[in-house]
C-alpha cells in the first residue's frame, strides 16, 4: 500500500469475499494485498462494482475512512488493466 500526503492510498491486490449474509451470499469484499493484509472496501456504488472482479488482481485508489469501529477503504477509482 502506498500512502500520500492527503490520506489517499493506492493498493494492488486481489478482490476477495470478506462478509456473507445468512444465506451465504457475499455482501462485503476486501483487497487482499501483497503485504499479506486484507483491506475492507466500503460497499458503496463503486465498492459494489468491484464485486464483478472477484479473485482478480486490481489496482485501486481510495481513502481510508472509519465505518463504525473499523477502517475501510472508500474506493475513488480502480483499474484492472494498468497493473
N, C-alpha and C positions, 0 to 999 in steps of 0.2 A: 504494500500500500504506500502510495506517495501522498504526502500532505503538503499543501501550500499555505501561504500566509493568511488567506481568508477562510480557512477551515474546509476548503474544497479538497476532496480526495479523489484519487484515481486508483482503481483496483482492476486487476486482471485475475480471472479465476473461472471456476465452473459454477453454473446456476444449479443449485441443489434444493430439494424439498427441505423445509425446516419446521413446518407445522401442518397438522392434519385436523380435519373436523371429526365428529363422532362416526361418520360413515367411511372414513379413510380417504377422503378427498383432500388434496393439497390445498391449503389456504394461506400458506406462508412460504417464502423462499429465502435463501441466503446465497451469498457469493462465497464459495469455498476457495480461498486464495492459496497461493503457493507458500505463504508463511505459516501454513497449517492452521489457520484460523477461519472461522465462519463468520461472515458479516451479514446479519439480518437486514433484509430490504423492507422499506416501508411499502405496504401494499396499496399504494395509490394508483392512479391511472398508468403511470409509467412502470411502476413495480409489477402490476398485473400483466403488462405487455411482455415483461421478461420471462413469464411462465412458458411462453412459446419456445424458449431456448433451453429448456431443462436438459441438464447434463452436457451442455455445450460451453466451450470456452468463450468468454466475452470480456470486453473492456467496458467499465462503467466510470462515469464521472458523477460525483454527487457530494452530498454534505451530510455529516453525522448529526443526527438530532435525537433528542430524548423523547421516547414514547412510553409513558408510564414510568416504569423503573428500569427500562433497558434502552440502550443506544441502538438506533437503526440507521441505515443509510437511505436518505432521500435521493433517489437517482434523478439526476438532471438530464443526462443523456447516456446512451450506450451504443456500442458498435461491435458487431461480431467480426467484421472484415478487416479492421485496422490493427490487428494484434501481431 
